[in-house]
Amino acid sequence: MTYAAGVLVLTALVGLFAGAPLSLIHRRVGYAATLVASGLLVVAAILVLTGGPVTAISWSGVIGEPESIRLDGLSAFFALTAGIVWIGTSAFSLDYDQHSSSRLAVAYSLTLGSIAIVLTSTNFLVFLAGWEAMTLASYWMILEATGRPNRIFSAAFVFLAFGEASSLLIAVAIAAFYAVSGSFGMMATSIAGPLTSLVFVAALLGFGLKMGIAPFHMSEWLPIAHSSAPSNASAVLSATLTLAGVYGLFRMLTLLPEGPSWWGGLLLIIGAVSALLGALFAAVSEHAKGLPAYSTIENNGLILVALGIALIARVEDLPTLFTFALFAAFFQALAHAITKATLFLCAGYIERSTGTVDLNRVRGRPKAGNAAASGAILVATLSLAAGPPLAGFVSEWMILEALFQSFRFSVPALQFLGLLAGAAVALAAGLVVVAMVKFLGFSVLWKPVVTDRAPRRWGLGAPMAALAAVIVGLGVLSPWILQFLTPAASTLAGYSLTAPVSGLLAIPNGWSIVSGSPFGIVSPPALAIALVAGLVPALAYFALGGSPKARRTPVWASGRPPNSIEATYTSFGYSTGMRIMLRGLLGTREIRQRAGPAVSAEIATPEAYNVELEVLDVFKVFYDSLARFGLWFAEGLKRAVMPGRIGRYLAYILVVVLLVIIYTALFF
């Protein structure tokens, strides 16, 4: 089995990269190659999680250090999650990508292969090379978007800038490891003292940049980049590129010794703020791809919250809470990746079938064209809104249960921090419900215009429906999924763990998830059975020939007759109350434009003015100012230090590089 797993890992890597040249034959050939390779990666990850680590190939690197492609419990979990997502996105891309060029398919394959290298490498140099290749290939994918070129380039450049900043910070952490061990191998070292915290902070910032956590969300690289990218690219970026950031942080923690409690406290603060801000901006977004992109910030914040509780619990010697919070972090990463990929594919279907990503204009047309797509939107939004018994419900319940147990901490400051984080996460959960109800309501639940039906696209609907089925399965079968993920959690913990599952009264053993002894317990399988049982009377009624008694009335449109689709309630209007009530957090700015003569001299009537509400991110305002200062400083420095021609300076650089190469060849 070990040999088979190794062959599958290597074949999957080759297949993912082979999709790039095969795309030059035809883009569908490339997507088919990545589809098959992703399936092989999933099988290999399952074999590793059930049978133990495997090394696919080993070799001696360019500097003489051993390097290898390997899957252990931790990397197998992330490879499994990414592989499931890639199966869905590759199948979706077969019908979605209608470009005359194969460039998007080539960039897509290179991105997937680079992420796979990040997940399977055992040497920091290979890891960093894969990380950089992942960033550049993703940058290329974003450039393949359709729309205004200046906006696309701006979004891609912001993404690239933050990607390079991420690489720089990760390189700092790697340099610290090398300074202690003298090797680039990913192995636990005797690193200690302040250097340990330096590595942790550098890793948190570096990998956090890829996750889009606060305060780096202010540039909106995640929403801007993902909203501008093609939808299959957006799904990969939001679900698995950010997942690579989570993996990097988790992997660094396996290499570091146990840190102080403030590590966990820092994760709690950043995670809670990210969750709250991401949920808030998602709730007021009108963009069918911008809304789930902001939601990604919220979900990645929840991962940091769960991990922070786990780190504090380990320092406080609370093994039960440590285990539970750690499993919560893993399950949140799994649930979010698959659910968010589904939602982005749904957004792509909406865009392709309606010609718009503006929720104010979608108006239920996807429902009229494809039942599978409508079902996928329903499942994905309900899961992100923590609807039981779906995957999102289980992960969010686990995180809140972990936060509720912060009273067990011995330090009052940590107890208070846990209380604040719990309040922020609970508020974020409520805001996400608002966001997902808006997405679901204006895309599916809205009564569509009969004459404006979306075309049936089963090539798009089937992959979304399959991923939606996975979301349902993850939630209902979550107790067994947690047991299956034990090798991954044990790798991060450094010792063997037991999944937090049990039984209760009439519920069989292993059917329930237990947060503490005693504390909270939930049984998703029992919830699913109860929900299905509740439908039995209604199904029996219809089976016996009964008919529903429904009363249909005209839609309420604020007292105005709904003569046209434009006169009805809008997505923007749905969130306007929140924009006004939370103007302090959102930086809401009111813009009035005179539209005509006032009806009355005393009052400003709607007929006389057009009023717009603009939401500003205070962090973005700060960084825009910082960027302007940087440009001003660079321009002044250029005039003072380099007043000559740029061509001469490039020639100087070329000459110096050639001299260094000659010197190295002669004397080394």
C-alpha positions in Angstrom: 0.0 0.0 0.0 2.9 2.3 0.8 4.4 1.8 -2.7 1.0 2.3 -4.3 0.5 5.6 -2.4 4.0 6.8 -3.5 3.3 6.1 -7.1 -0.1 7.8 -6.9 1.5 10.9 -5.4 4.2 11.1 -8.0 1.7 10.5 -10.9 -0.7 13.1 -9.5 2.1 15.7 -9.5 3.2 14.9 -13.0 -0.4 15.0 -14.1 -1.1 18.4 -12.6 1.9 19.9 -14.4 1.2 18.0 -17.6 -2.1 19.8 -17.8 -0.1 22.9 -18.9 1.4 21.5 -22.1 -1.7 19.4 -22.8 -3.8 22.6 -22.7 -1.9 23.8 -25.8 -3.5 20.9 -27.7 -6.9 21.9 -26.4 -7.9 23.5 -23.1 -10.3 20.7 -22.3 -7.5 18.1 -22.6 -5.6 20.1 -20.0 -8.6 20.3 -17.6 -9.2 16.6 -18.1 -5.6 15.9 -17.1 -5.9 18.0 -13.9 -9.2 16.3 -13.1 -7.6 12.8 -13.3 -4.5 13.9 -11.4 -6.6 15.5 -8.6 -8.5 12.2 -8.3 -5.2 10.3 -7.9 -4.1 12.8 -5.3 -7.3 12.2 -3.3 -6.8 8.5 -3.4 -3.1 8.8 -2.3 -4.1 11.1 0.6 -6.7 8.6 1.8 -4.1 5.8 1.7 -1.7 7.9 3.7 -4.3 8.9 6.3 -5.3 5.3 6.8 -1.9 3.6 6.3 0.9 6.1 7.3 3.4 8.5 5.7 4.9 7.8 2.3 7.9 9.2 0.4 7.2 9.3 -3.3 10.7 10.2 -4.5 14.0 11.4 -2.9 17.0 13.1 -4.5 20.0 15.2 -3.7 19.5 18.9 -4.2 21.6 21.5 -6.0 23.4 22.3 -2.7 23.8 18.7 -1.7 21.0 18.5 0.8 18.5 15.6 0.6 15.1 16.6 -0.8 11.9 14.5 -1.3 8.3 14.5 -2.2 6.4 13.1 0.8 3.0 12.9 2.4 2.5 12.6 6.1 -0.7 12.9 8.1 -0.7 16.7 8.0 0.1 17.2 4.3 -2.2 14.3 3.4 -5.1 16.2 5.0 -4.5 19.3 3.0 -3.8 17.3 -0.2 -7.1 15.5 0.3 -9.0 18.8 0.8 -7.3 20.5 -2.2 -7.8 17.4 -4.4 -11.6 17.3 -3.7 -11.8 21.0 -4.6 -9.7 20.5 -7.8 -11.9 17.7 -9.0 -14.9 20.0 -8.8 -13.2 23.0 -10.3 -11.6 21.0 -13.1 -14.9 19.4 -14.1 -16.5 22.8 -14.0 -13.8 24.3 -16.1 -14.4 21.8 -19.0 -17.6 23.7 -19.8 -16.9 27.1 -18.2 -13.7 28.1 -20.0 -14.9 29.4 -23.4 -11.7 31.3 -24.1 -10.3 31.0 -27.6 -6.9 30.9 -26.0 -5.5 28.1 -23.8 -3.6 30.6 -21.5 -6.1 30.3 -18.6 -6.0 26.5 -18.7 -2.1 26.6 -18.7 -2.0 29.0 -15.7 -4.7 26.9 -14.0 -2.6 23.7 -14.3 0.6 25.4 -13.2 -1.2 26.8 -10.1 -2.5 23.4 -9.1 0.9 21.8 -9.6 2.7 24.5 -7.6 0.2 24.2 -4.7 0.8 20.4 -4.7 4.6 21.0 -4.5 4.0 23.3 -1.5 2.0 20.5 0.2 4.4 17.7 -0.5 7.9 19.2 -0.2 10.2 18.4 2.7 12.8 21.0 2.0 12.4 24.7 2.6 14.1 25.6 -0.7 11.7 23.4 -2.7 8.8 24.8 -0.6 9.8 28.4 -1.3 10.2 27.6 -5.0 6.7 26.1 -5.1 5.3 29.0 -3.1 6.8 31.5 -5.6 5.6 29.5 -8.6 2.1 29.3 -7.0 2.0 33.1 -6.7 3.2 33.8 -10.2 0.8 31.3 -11.8 -2.1 32.7 -9.8 -1.1 36.2 -10.9 -1.3 34.9 -14.5 -4.8 33.4 -13.9 -6.1 36.7 -12.6 -4.7 38.5 -15.7 -6.9 36.2 -17.9 -10.1 37.8 -16.6 -12.5 39.5 -19.0 -13.4 43.1 -18.4 -11.6 46.5 -18.1 -7.9 45.9 -18.6 -6.8 48.6 -16.2 -8.9 47.2 -13.4 -7.8 43.6 -14.1 -4.1 44.6 -14.1 -4.6 46.6 -10.9 -6.2 43.7 -9.1 -3.5 41.3 -10.3 -0.7 43.7 -9.3 -2.1 44.1 -5.8 -2.3 40.3 -5.5 1.3 40.0 -6.7 2.6 42.7 -4.4 1.1 41.0 -1.4 2.3 37.6 -2.6 5.9 38.8 -2.8 5.6 40.4 0.7 4.4 37.0 1.9 7.4 35.2 0.3 9.8 37.7 2.0 8.4 37.1 5.5 8.4 33.4 5.0 12.0 33.6 3.8 12.8 35.4 7.1 11.4 32.5 9.1 13.3 30.0 6.9 16.5 31.9 7.4 16.1 31.7 11.2 15.7 27.9 10.9 18.8 27.6 8.7 20.8 29.8 11.1 20.1 27.3 13.9 20.2 23.9 12.1 22.5 24.7 9.2 20.0 22.8 6.9 17.0 23.7 4.8 15.3 20.4 5.7 11.8 20.7 7.3 12.7 19.1 10.7 12.2 20.1 14.3 15.3 22.0 15.6 16.6 23.1 18.9 15.6 26.7 18.2 14.9 28.6 21.4 14.6 32.0 23.0 13.5 35.1 21.2 14.3 33.6 17.9 11.4 31.2 18.3 8.9 34.0 18.6 10.5 35.8 15.7 9.9 32.7 13.5 6.4 32.4 14.7 5.5 36.1 14.0 7.2 36.0 10.6 5.4 32.8 9.7 2.1 34.2 10.9 2.4 37.3 8.9 3.8 35.6 5.8 1.2 32.9 5.7 -1.5 35.2 7.0 -1.0 37.4 4.0 -2.0 34.5 1.8 -5.0 33.9 4.0 -6.2 37.5 3.7 -6.4 38.0 7.5 -6.7 41.4 9.2 -5.1 43.9 9.0 -4.0 42.9 5.5 -7.5 42.6 4.2 -7.6 46.4 4.1 -6.1 46.4 0.6 -8.9 44.1 -0.4 -6.5 41.9 -2.4 -8.6 38.9 -1.6 -12.0 40.4 -2.7 -10.5 42.5 -5.6 -8.3 39.7 -7.0 -10.9 37.0 -6.7 -13.7 39.2 -8.0 -11.6 40.0 -11.1 -10.4 36.5 -11.7 -12.3 34.0 -13.8 -14.7 32.0 -11.6 -12.7 28.7 -11.8 -9.6 30.6 -10.8 -11.5 32.4 -8.0 -12.5 29.0 -6.6 -9.0 27.8 -6.6 -7.6 31.0 -5.1 -10.2 31.3 -2.3 -10.4 27.6 -1.4 -6.9 26.2 -2.0 -4.5 29.1 -2.3 -5.6 30.4 1.1 -5.5 26.7 2.3 -1.8 26.6 1.4 -1.4 29.5 3.8 -3.1 27.5 6.5 -0.9 24.5 5.8 2.2 26.6 6.0 1.3 28.0 9.4 0.4 24.5 10.7 3.6 23.1 9.3 5.7 25.8 11.0 4.0 24.9 14.3 5.1 21.3 14.0 8.7 22.5 13.7 8.7 24.9 16.6 8.8 24.0 20.3 5.8 24.8 22.5 5.5 28.6 22.7 4.1 31.0 25.3 0.4 31.6 25.7 0.6 35.0 24.0 1.0 33.1 20.7 -2.5 31.8 21.1 -3.7 35.2 22.3 -2.3 36.9 19.2 -4.1 34.3 17.0 -7.3 34.9 18.9 -7.1 38.7 18.4 -6.2 38.5 14.7 -8.7 35.7 14.0 -11.6 37.4 15.8 -11.0 40.8 14.1 -10.7 39.1 10.7 -13.9 37.1 11.2 -15.9 40.2 12.3 -14.6 42.5 9.5 -14.9 39.8 6.8 -18.5 39.0 7.8 -19.4 42.7 8.0 -18.1 43.6 4.6 -19.7 40.4 3.1 -23.1 41.4 4.5 -22.9 44.8 2.6 -21.4 43.5 -0.6 -23.5 43.4 -3.8 -21.0 41.5 -5.9 -21.8 37.8 -6.5 -18.0 37.0 -6.2 -17.0 39.8 -3.9 -19.4 38.5 -1.2 -17.9 35.0 -0.9 -14.4 36.5 -1.2 -15.0 38.6 1.9 -16.5 35.5 3.5 -13.2 33.8 3.0 -11.6 36.4 5.3 -14.2 35.5 8.0 -13.7 31.8 7.7 -9.9 32.0 7.7 -10.2 34.1 10.8 -12.2 31.3 12.4 -9.4 28.9 11.7 -7.0 31.2 13.6 -9.4 31.5 16.5 -9.6 27.7 16.9 -5.9 27.4 16.6 -5.4 30.1 19.1 -7.6 28.4 21.7 -5.7 25.2 21.0 -2.3 26.8 21.7 -3.5 28.5 24.9 -5.0 25.2 26.1 -1.7 23.4 25.5 0.2 25.9 27.6 -2.6 25.8 30.3 -2.3 22.0 30.4 -5.9 21.4 29.2 -5.6 18.4 27.0 -9.3 17.9 26.3 -9.8 21.5 25.2 -6.5 21.4 23.2 -7.7 18.3 21.3 -11.2 19.6 20.7 -10.0 23.1 19.5 -7.3 21.5 17.2 -9.9 19.2 15.6 -12.2 22.3 15.2 -9.4 24.1 13.3 -8.9 21.2 10.9 -12.6 20.6 10.3 -13.1 24.3 9.7 -10.4 24.3 7.1 -11.9 21.3 5.4 -15.5 22.6 5.5 -14.6 26.1 4.3 -12.4 25.0 1.4 -15.1 22.7 -0.1 -18.0 25.0 0.6 -16.3 28.2 -0.6 -15.2 26.4 -3.8 -18.9 25.4 -4.4 -20.1 29.0 -3.8 -17.5 30.5 -6.2 -18.5 28.0 -8.9 -22.1 29.0 -8.3 -21.1 32.6 -8.7 -19.4 31.6 -12.0 -22.6 29.9 -13.1 -24.6 33.0 -12.2 -22.2 35.2 -14.2 -22.2 32.9 -17.2 -26.0 32.4 -17.3 -27.1 36.0 -16.5 -24.2 38.1 -17.8 -23.8 39.9 -14.5 -22.4 39.5 -11.0 -24.5 42.3 -9.6 -27.0 40.7 -7.1 -29.3 43.7 -7.8 -29.7 42.4 -11.3 -29.6 38.6 -11.0 -33.2 38.3 -9.7 -33.6 34.6 -9.5 -32.7 33.8 -13.2 -30.3 30.9 -12.2 -33.3 29.1 -10.6 -35.2 29.1 -13.9 -32.4 27.5 -15.8 -30.7 24.8 -13.7 -32.1 23.0 -10.7 -28.7 21.5 -9.8 -27.1 24.9 -9.7 -29.9 26.2 -7.5 -29.6 23.3 -5.1 -25.8 23.9 -4.9 -26.3 27.5 -4.1 -28.9 26.5 -1.4 -26.5 24.0 0.3 -23.4 26.2 0.1 -25.1 29.3 1.5 -26.8 27.3 4.3 -23.5 25.7 5.2 -21.7 29.0 5.4 -24.6 30.3 7.5 -24.1 27.4 9.9 -27.3 25.6 9.0 -27.6 22.1 10.6 -26.6 19.5 9.9 -24.2 20.7 7.2 -20.4 21.0 7.4 -20.4 24.7 8.3 -22.7 24.1 11.2 -20.4 21.5 12.7 -17.2 23.6 12.4 -18.8 26.7 13.7 -20.4 24.9 16.6 -17.0 23.4 17.5 -15.3 26.8 17.4 -18.0 28.5 19.6 -17.9 25.5 22.1 -14.1 25.9 22.3 -14.5 29.7 23.0 -17.2 29.1 25.6 -14.6 27.1 27.6 -12.1 30.0 27.9 -13.3 30.2 31.5 -11.0 27.2 32.1 -7.9 29.4 31.5 -6.0 30.2 34.7 -5.0 33.7 33.6 -7.8 36.3 33.9 -6.5 38.3 30.9 -6.8 35.1 28.7 -10.3 34.5 30.0 -11.4 38.0 29.1 -9.7 37.7 25.7 -11.6 34.5 25.1 -14.9 36.2 26.1 -14.2 39.1 23.6 -13.3 36.7 20.9 -16.4 34.7 21.5 -18.6 37.8 21.2 -16.9 38.8 18.0 -17.3 35.3 16.5 -20.9 35.2 17.5 -21.6 38.6 15.9 -19.7 37.5 12.8 -21.9 34.4 12.6 -25.0 36.6 12.7 -23.6 38.9 10.0 -22.8 35.9 7.8 -26.4 34.8 8.0 -27.4 38.2 6.6 -24.9 37.9 3.8 -25.9 34.3 2.8 -29.6 35.1 3.0 -29.0 37.9 0.6 -26.9 35.8 -1.8 -29.5 33.0 -1.7 -32.5 35.2 -1.8 -31.5 37.4 -4.8 -30.0 34.5 -6.8 -32.4 31.6 -6.2 -35.4 32.5 -4.0 -36.4 35.5 -6.1 -39.3 34.8 -8.5 -37.7 34.9 -11.9 -39.0 36.7 -14.9 -40.4 33.9 -17.1 -39.2 35.5 -20.3 -35.6 35.8 -19.0 -34.6 32.3 -18.2 -31.0 31.2 -17.8 -29.9 28.5 -20.2 -29.5 25.0 -18.9 -25.8 24.2 -18.4 -25.5 20.7 -16.9 -21.7 20.8 -17.5 -21.6 23.6 -14.9 -24.4 22.3 -12.7 -23.2 18.7 -12.2 -19.8 19.6 -10.5 -21.6 22.1 -8.2 -24.2 19.5 -7.3 -21.4 16.9 -6.5 -19.6 19.3 -4.3 -22.9 20.2 -2.5 -23.4 16.5 -1.8 -19.9 16.4 -0.3 -20.9 19.3 2.0 -23.9 17.5 3.2 -21.9 14.3 3.7 -19.2 16.1 5.7 -21.8 17.5 8.0 -23.9 14.4 8.6 -20.9 12.1 8.9 -18.7 14.6 10.8 -18.1 12.3 13.8 -16.5 9.7 11.5 -14.7 12.4 9.5 -13.1 13.7 12.7 -11.8 10.2 13.5 -10.5 9.9 9.9 -8.6 13.2 10.4 -6.8 12.0 13.6 -3.4 11.4 11.9 -3.4 15.0 10.7 -4.2 16.5 14.1 -1.7 14.1 15.8 1.1 15.2 13.5 0.5 18.8 14.5 0.2 18.0 18.2 3.3 15.8 18.2 1.7 12.9 19.8 -1.3 10.6 19.2 -4.7 12.1 19.7 -8.2 10.7 20.0 -11.0 12.3 18.1 -13.6 14.1 20.4 -16.5 11.7 19.6 -18.7 9.7 21.9 -22.3 8.6 22.5 -25.1 9.7 24.7 -28.2 7.9 26.0 -29.9 6.3 23.0 -27.4 7.7 20.5 -24.8 5.0 19.6 -21.2 5.5 20.6 -19.2 7.5 18.0 -22.3 9.3 16.7 -21.8 12.5 18.8 -19.1 15.2 19.0 -18.2 16.1 22.6 -16.5 19.4 23.5 -15.7 18.7 27.1 -16.4 16.5 30.1 -18.8 17.7 31.0 -19.8 20.5 28.6 -21.4 20.4 25.2 -22.4 17.6 22.8 -24.1 17.4 19.4 -24.9 14.5 17.1 -25.1 15.6 13.5 -26.3 12.1 12.3 -29.1 12.2 14.8 -30.0 15.8 13.7 -30.1 14.6 10.1 -32.4 11.7 11.0 -34.7 13.9 13.0 -34.9 16.4 10.1 -35.7 13.6 7.6 -38.3 12.1 10.0 -40.0 15.5 10.2 -40.6 15.4 6.5 -42.2 11.9 6.6 -45.7 13.1 7.4 -45.6 15.7 4.6 -44.3 13.1 2.1 -46.9 10.6 3.2 -49.6 13.2 2.7 -48.5 14.0 -0.8 -48.0 10.3 -1.6 -51.7 9.6 -0.6 -52.9 12.2 -3.1 -53.0 15.3 -0.9 -52.4 18.7 -2.4 -50.8 21.8 -0.8 -53.1 24.7 0.0 -51.1 27.8 -0.9 -52.3 31.4 -1.1 -50.5 33.6 -3.5 -50.6 37.4 -3.1 -48.8 40.3 -4.9 -45.3 41.0 -3.8 -45.0 43.9 -1.3 -42.9 46.6 -2.8 -42.9 49.3 -0.1 -46.4 50.4 -1.0 -45.6 50.8 -4.7 -47.1 48.5 -7.4 -44.5 46.2 -8.7 -45.0 47.2 -12.3 -41.5 46.3 -13.3 -38.6 44.3 -12.0 -36.7 47.6 -11.2 -39.4 48.8 -8.8 -38.9 45.9 -6.4 -36.7 45.5 -3.4 -32.9 45.4 -4.2 -29.9 43.7 -2.8 -28.5 47.1 -2.0 -31.6 48.1 -0.1 -31.4 44.8 1.9 -28.2 46.0 3.5 -28.8 49.7 3.6 -29.9 49.6 7.3 -26.7 47.9 8.2 -24.6 50.5 6.3 -26.3 53.3 8.3 -26.4 51.6 11.7 -22.7 50.5 11.5 -21.4 53.6 9.8 -18.7 53.8 12.4 -17.2 50.4 11.5 -17.9 50.6 7.8 -16.9 54.2 7.3 -20.2 54.8 5.4 -20.3 58.0 3.4 -23.4 59.6 2.0 -23.2 61.1 -1.4 -26.0 63.4 -2.5 -26.5 64.5 -6.1 -29.3 67.0 -7.1 -31.5 65.3 -9.6 -34.1 68.0 -10.2 -35.9 70.9 -8.6 -37.1 70.4 -5.0 -40.8 69.8 -4.5 -40.6 71.8 -1.3 -38.1 74.4 -0.1 -38.2 73.0 3.5 -37.5 69.3 2.8 -35.3 67.3 0.4 -37.6 64.8 -1.4 -36.5 61.6 -3.1 -37.6 63.2 -6.4 -35.1 66.1 -5.9 -32.0 64.1 -4.9 -30.2 60.9 -5.7 -28.5 59.6 -2.6 -25.7 57.0 -2.6 -24.0 55.3 0.3 -20.4 54.4 -0.1 -18.6 52.0 2.2 -14.9 52.8 3.0 -12.4 50.5 4.7 -10.4 52.6 7.1 -7.5 50.2 6.7 -7.5 50.7 3.0 -7.6 54.5 3.4 -4.5 54.2 5.6 -2.6 52.0 3.2 -3.6 54.1 0.2 -2.0 57.1 2.0 1.1 55.0 2.8 1.3 54.0 -0.8 1.2 57.6 -2.0 3.9 58.5 0.5 6.0 55.6 -0.8 5.7 56.8 -4.4 6.6 60.3 -3.4 9.6 59.1 -1.5 10.8 56.8 -4.3 10.4 59.6 -6.8 12.5 61.9 -4.7 15.1 59.3 -4.1 15.3 58.5 -7.8 15.9 62.2 -8.7 18.6 62.5 -6.0 20.5 59.3 -6.4 19.8 58.2 -10.0 19.5 61.3 -12.2 20.8 59.5 -15.3 19.2 57.2 -17.8 17.6 54.0 -16.7 19.2 52.1 -19.6 22.7 52.8 -18.2 21.8 51.4 -14.8 20.4 48.3 -16.4 23.7 47.9 -18.3 25.7 48.3 -15.0 23.6 45.6 -13.4 24.1 43.2 -16.3 27.9 43.8 -16.3 28.1 43.1 -12.5 26.0 39.9 -12.8 28.3 38.7 -15.6 31.4 39.4 -13.5 30.0 37.6 -10.5 29.2 34.5 -12.7 32.7 34.5 -14.2 34.3 34.9 -10.7 32.2 32.1 -9.3 33.1 29.8 -12.2 36.8 30.4 -11.9 37.3 30.3 -8.1 34.5 28.0 -6.7 
